[in-house]
Amino acid sequence: MTEFCPRQNYLLNALPAVEYACLFPHLEQVPMPLGKILYEFGDQLHHAYFPTTCIVSKLYVMENGASAEIAVIGNEGIIGVDLVMGGGTMPNRAIVQSGGYAYRLRAHLLIQQFDRFGGRRSGALNRLLLRYAQALMIQMAQTAACNRHHSVDQQLCRWLLLSLDRSAANELIMTQELIANMLGVRREGVTEAANKLQKAGLINYCRGHIRVLDRPGLEMRVCECYQVVKTEFDRRLPRSAVIL
C-alpha cells in the first residue's frame, strides 16, 4: 500500500518543524478523483487544499459555458491561496485534472496560522504563501500570453510538461476532449497536435492515457512559456529547502 504524508506537498515540506507541527493535527487527507469540482466561481472558500498526488486545474469559465485553463496546481502548491490574500471566495473553477490525494485544511485555521506567524515574526508560512501567490500569478499571465501567441502544438507541450512537473508518475490520464477544454481550443486541434507528438515518438496516447516517451524531445518543441514558469517557481519556491 502506498504511504501518504503531508510532506509530499512542497509547501508543507518547506515549513520548519514548529510551524509544521501547528498545522499537522488539522490536515485531513482526502481523495481527489478525476473530474471532481472543488470550487466554482464565486463559491465560499471553506477549505484550502495541499495536493500530494493529484493535479488541479484553475479554469476561467465564460457566460456561454466555454472554459480555458489559467493555471495548473500540483504538489508544489495550494488551492485556496486567495484566503490569505484577502479573498473569501473562489475567482474561478477548480477541477481535478489528474486523480490522487490531497490534504485539506479548514479556511479559518489557515488564516489563523498565517496571522499567528505573521507580523514582526514573519513566519515561514507567510513567506511561502506569498511567494507561491506571486509564482501563480506569473503562471496565469504566461498562460494567457501562450494561448494568444503560440500554436496548439506548443501549448500542448507546455501543458504536458507543467503537468508532469507536478506529478509523481510519467503518465497522465486525460481525454482529448478534456485537454481541449483546458486549452480552450477545438478537440480536433488537440487530436492533430497529439498525433504529431506520437508520430515523433515523444508520447504514447491510448484511451485517455498519455505516457511521455521522450521528455527532452518535448522540451525542444515547447515554447519559452514553459521555462519562464518553471524558472519562476524554482526561484521563488526551492523544493528541497526548509524556509527559515
C-alpha distance (Angstrom), angle and dihedral (degrees) to the residues before:
residue distance angle dihedral
M1 . . .
T2 3.81 . .
E3 3.78 113.6 .
F4 3.77 118.4 -135.6
C5 3.77 128.3 -158.2
P6 3.82 133.5 174.3
R7 3.81 87.8 -124.2
Q8 3.82 87.6 72.7
N9 3.79 84.3 79.5
Y10 3.79 108.3 80.4
L11 3.81 95.8 -142.3
L12 3.79 91.8 53.8
N13 3.80 91.0 41.9
A14 3.80 91.0 55.0
L15 3.81 93.5 56.9
P16 3.80 118.7 105.0
A17 3.80 115.1 -113.1
V18 3.82 94.6 -101.1
E19 3.80 95.3 55.0
Y20 3.80 93.6 39.2
A21 3.81 90.2 52.9
C22 3.81 90.2 55.2
L23 3.81 92.0 54.5
F24 3.81 100.6 36.8
P25 3.85 99.1 78.4
H26 3.81 90.0 53.4
L27 3.82 98.4 48.0
E28 3.81 112.6 106.4
Q29 3.80 120.3 -163.9
V30 3.81 111.1 -134.1
P31 3.81 133.0 180.0
M32 3.79 115.1 -114.6
P33 3.82 108.0 -158.7
L34 3.80 120.7 -163.2
G35 3.80 111.2 -86.5
K36 3.82 96.3 17.7
I37 3.80 111.3 146.5
L38 3.79 109.6 -139.7
Y39 3.77 96.5 -179.2
E40 3.77 140.1 0.5
F41 3.79 125.3 -150.5
G42 3.80 109.7 -70.9
D43 3.82 95.9 14.3
Q44 3.78 117.4 143.7
L45 3.80 111.2 -107.1
H46 3.80 106.4 -122.3
H47 3.82 96.5 160.1
A48 3.77 140.8 24.3
Y49 3.81 116.2 -141.4
F50 3.81 126.8 -146.0
P51 3.84 106.8 -164.1
T52 3.79 118.8 -144.7
T53 3.82 106.2 168.8
C54 3.81 102.3 1.4
I55 3.80 132.6 77.7
V56 3.80 123.1 -140.0
S57 3.80 127.7 -161.7
K58 3.77 125.0 -148.5
L59 3.80 108.2 -145.4
Y60 3.77 131.9 -169.2
V61 3.80 108.6 -143.0
M62 3.80 121.5 -156.7
E63 3.80 124.9 -144.1
N64 3.82 90.4 -103.3
G65 3.82 91.3 55.5
A66 3.82 96.6 -103.5
S67 3.79 113.5 136.1
A68 3.80 141.7 -171.1
E69 3.79 132.3 -169.4
I70 3.78 115.2 -110.1
A71 3.81 98.8 176.8
V72 3.78 142.4 3.3
I73 3.81 121.2 -142.8
G74 3.78 127.8 -166.8
N75 3.78 138.2 145.8
E76 3.80 90.7 -34.4
G77 3.79 94.2 67.1
I78 3.78 157.1 17.7
I79 3.79 137.4 -99.5
G80 3.79 107.2 -138.5
V81 3.80 103.0 38.1
D82 3.82 84.5 138.9
L83 3.82 86.7 79.1
V84 3.78 93.0 72.2
M85 3.81 92.5 40.4
G86 3.80 91.7 64.2
G87 3.80 98.4 -94.1
G88 3.77 121.6 120.9
T89 3.80 96.8 -178.5
M90 3.80 134.3 61.1
P91 3.83 114.6 -102.5
N92 3.81 93.1 -157.9
R93 3.80 144.4 4.8
A94 3.81 120.0 -69.6
I95 3.80 115.1 -158.9
V96 3.80 132.3 170.4
Q97 3.80 108.6 -111.8
S98 3.81 96.2 176.4
G99 3.80 119.5 28.9
G100 3.78 124.3 -124.7
Y101 3.78 137.0 98.1
A102 3.78 139.7 -52.9
Y103 3.78 138.2 178.8
R104 3.76 116.8 -120.7
L105 3.77 129.4 -156.8
R106 3.79 126.8 -165.1
A107 3.79 111.6 -104.5
H108 3.80 96.4 -122.8
L109 3.82 90.9 51.8
L110 3.81 92.4 53.1
I111 3.80 90.7 49.7
Q112 3.80 90.4 45.5
Q113 3.80 92.7 52.9
F114 3.80 91.8 43.4
D115 3.81 90.3 53.7
R116 3.80 93.6 41.0
F117 3.80 93.8 58.5
G118 3.79 94.4 34.9
G119 3.75 133.5 88.3
R120 3.77 117.0 50.5
R121 3.80 91.8 -11.8
S122 3.82 89.8 58.8
G123 3.79 96.2 -165.7
A124 3.77 127.7 -149.2
L125 3.82 93.1 -107.3
N126 3.79 90.3 59.6
R127 3.79 94.0 49.5
L128 3.79 92.8 44.3
L129 3.80 95.1 51.1
L130 3.79 93.5 44.7
R131 3.80 91.4 49.1
Y132 3.78 89.9 47.2
A133 3.81 91.3 50.5
Q134 3.80 89.4 52.9
A135 3.81 92.5 49.3
L136 3.81 91.1 46.9
M137 3.81 91.7 52.9
I138 3.80 89.3 51.6
Q139 3.80 90.3 51.5
M140 3.81 90.8 50.4
A141 3.80 93.0 48.9
Q142 3.81 92.3 46.7
T143 3.81 91.2 48.4
A144 3.82 90.4 54.3
A145 3.81 90.8 50.8
C146 3.80 92.2 45.8
N147 3.80 93.4 50.4
R148 3.80 89.6 52.1
H149 3.78 101.9 43.4
H150 3.81 110.3 24.9
S151 3.79 134.8 71.1
V152 3.80 124.4 -102.0
D153 3.82 87.8 -111.5
Q154 3.82 90.7 58.2
Q155 3.80 92.9 42.9
L156 3.81 90.6 52.3
C157 3.81 91.2 50.3
R158 3.82 90.1 49.6
W159 3.79 91.6 48.7
L160 3.80 92.8 48.4
L161 3.80 93.9 48.9
L162 3.80 94.8 45.7
S163 3.81 89.8 48.8
L164 3.80 92.5 48.4
D165 3.81 90.8 50.5
R166 3.79 87.1 58.4
S167 3.79 97.2 44.2
A168 3.79 132.3 79.2
A169 3.82 90.4 -147.2
N170 3.80 134.4 64.9
E171 3.79 91.5 -132.5
L172 3.79 132.8 73.3
I173 3.79 126.9 -160.0
M174 3.78 107.9 -144.7
T175 3.81 134.7 129.8
Q176 3.79 120.5 -130.2
E177 3.80 89.3 -117.0
L178 3.81 91.1 58.0
I179 3.80 91.5 46.1
A180 3.80 89.0 51.7
N181 3.81 89.4 52.5
M182 3.80 90.1 49.7
L183 3.79 93.7 50.5
G184 3.79 94.5 38.5
V185 3.81 93.3 -125.6
R186 3.80 136.4 115.9
R187 3.80 118.2 -78.5
E188 3.82 90.1 -122.9
G189 3.80 89.6 60.3
V190 3.80 91.6 54.1
T191 3.82 91.0 46.6
E192 3.80 91.0 53.2
A193 3.81 93.2 45.8
A194 3.82 92.8 47.3
N195 3.81 91.2 48.9
K196 3.81 90.2 53.3
L197 3.79 91.8 52.0
Q198 3.80 91.4 46.4
K199 3.82 93.5 49.4
A200 3.81 88.7 50.0
G201 3.81 89.0 55.4
L202 3.80 93.8 -116.8
I203 3.81 98.7 117.4
N204 3.76 140.4 11.6
Y205 3.80 114.4 -139.4
C206 3.79 121.6 -171.7
R207 3.81 129.9 154.7
G208 3.77 96.0 -23.6
H209 3.81 95.5 -42.3
I210 3.80 115.7 117.1
R211 3.79 115.5 -168.6
V212 3.79 119.5 -176.4
L213 3.79 111.9 -134.6
D214 3.80 100.6 173.6
R215 3.79 115.5 25.9
P216 3.84 94.9 173.0
G217 3.80 87.1 54.9
L218 3.80 90.5 54.0
E219 3.80 90.6 48.7
M220 3.80 89.9 53.9
R221 3.83 91.4 53.8
V222 3.79 99.5 42.2
C223 3.80 122.4 98.3
E224 3.80 122.4 -114.1
C225 3.81 91.3 -95.2
Y226 3.80 93.1 83.2
Q227 3.80 94.1 55.0
V228 3.81 92.5 45.0
V229 3.81 91.0 56.0
K230 3.82 94.1 42.0
T231 3.81 92.7 49.0
E232 3.80 92.7 50.9
F233 3.80 93.5 48.9
D234 3.81 92.0 46.7
R235 3.80 91.5 47.6
R236 3.78 97.0 47.1
L237 3.81 99.0 33.8
P238 3.81 112.5 33.8
R239 3.80 103.5 -164.0
S240 3.78 100.1 -146.6
A241 3.80 100.9 43.6
V242 3.78 128.9 90.1
I243 3.80 109.3 -133.1
L244 3.79 107.3 -124.4
